[in-house]
Amino acid sequence: MMLCGIKIFLAGLAFYLLVNDVPAFAAAPDSATIIAPVADGNPSTLPEGKARIRFFGQNGIDLSFYRNRTCYQDGLFGLKGGESVSGGFGSGLASLLGTVGSIGIGMPETNSSMHLHDKDLIGSKAFYREYEFTADEPLTVAARWGGCRTQALTFKPEANKDYEFEMTEQNGLCELIASRLMGTSSPATLQPLRDYTKASECP
């Protein structure tokens, strides 16, 4: 029975490696960007001229962002050329095995982050990553899920504002949802982001 279980796990791992790119070329998260987690309920103070964004990810979702760019790079096996939040080998395998954890930098909680387990699927545990960005510089966010086409948008984060990005799929329809957090207490409410443009693939 144990041998059978090991064979099933190895078969699942082989399938994952087959359909997901192992991005040796992908940019690792900037150590200066991911800040040490802050205790829940104690939002940190944003430095002057900075904004924060929470990105949701899980196995099966490919999500990357591109600093100071208005386009994205798409490859045969996934997004490339940006900073990968979800879709890399490490995060994908950890999500598959259910061992992935979230990384926060003090953003207020929202209903989405507080009920993160509601997003879990079989072999796909949800997680989030929070990053700090320079305000008023273009930022492109791109994501895709399964057989859906890549969704991407460009906007300029405002100083002292918090945002959330989430890729959703329902009945074969995918949507990259971008929101701005309203307020600093948890749970903060979400307002749809409207000041953005659809991004295209880099030439």
C-alpha positions, 0 to 999 in steps of 0.5 A, spaced: 500 500 500 505 504 501 509 503 495 502 504 491 502 511 494 509 513 493 508 511 485 502 515 485 505 521 488 511 520 483 506 520 478 503 526 480 510 530 481 512 528 474 505 530 471 507 537 474 514 538 472 511 536 465 506 541 464 509 547 469 516 550 467 521 550 471 523 557 471 531 557 472 531 563 469 525 566 473 527 572 477 527 570 485 523 575 489 527 581 491 530 580 498 529 588 499 522 587 497 519 582 501 519 584 508 519 580 515 512 579 516 508 583 521 504 580 526 496 580 524 492 586 527 498 591 527 499 594 520 506 597 519 507 604 517 508 605 509 515 609 508 514 615 504 512 614 496 511 607 497 505 602 496 503 595 498 500 589 494 498 583 496 498 577 490 494 571 491 497 564 488 496 557 488 498 551 484 495 552 477 496 559 477 501 563 473 502 570 476 508 575 475 509 582 475 513 587 472 516 593 475 516 600 471 514 596 465 507 596 461 508 590 458 509 582 459 513 576 457 509 570 455 512 563 454 510 556 451 510 554 459 509 560 462 510 567 464 517 569 464 522 576 465 518 578 471 518 577 478 514 570 479 509 570 485 506 564 483 507 558 478 514 557 479 517 550 481 518 551 488 511 555 490 507 550 485 510 544 489 509 547 496 502 548 494 501 541 491 503 538 497 500 543 502 506 546 505 506 553 502 505 559 507 503 566 506 508 572 507 506 578 509 509 585 510 503 588 515 497 590 510 490 590 513 487 583 512 481 583 507 475 577 507 480 574 502 486 573 506 482 572 512 478 566 509 484 564 504 482 556 505 476 557 501 480 558 495 484 551 496 483 546 491 485 538 491 493 539 490 492 546 490 493 550 497 492 557 496 497 563 499 499 570 498 505 574 498 505 582 500 510 586 496 512 594 497 513 598 490 515 605 489 509 609 487 507 613 481 511 608 477 508 603 472 507 596 474 504 590 469 501 584 473 500 578 468 496 572 470 493 565 467 490 559 469 489 552 466 487 553 459 485 561 459 489 566 456 493 571 459 490 576 463 494 583 464 494 590 466 498 596 467 497 601 473 501 606 477 500 604 484 498 611 489 503 613 495 500 610 501 495 605 498 494 598 499 492 593 493 490 586 492 490 582 485 487 575 485 486 570 479 479 567 479 476 561 474 469 560 474 466 555 468 472 556 464 472 563 464 478 567 468 479 574 470 484 578 474 481 581 479 484 588 482 482 591 488 484 597 492 484 596 500 479 602 503 481 603 510 487 601 515 483 596 520 482 589 518 478 587 515 479 592 510 473 593 504 475 592 497 474 597 491 475 595 484 481 598 481 479 602 475 485 606 473 488 601 469 490 599 462 490 592 459 497 590 458 499 587 451 505 582 450 512 585 449 514 586 442 
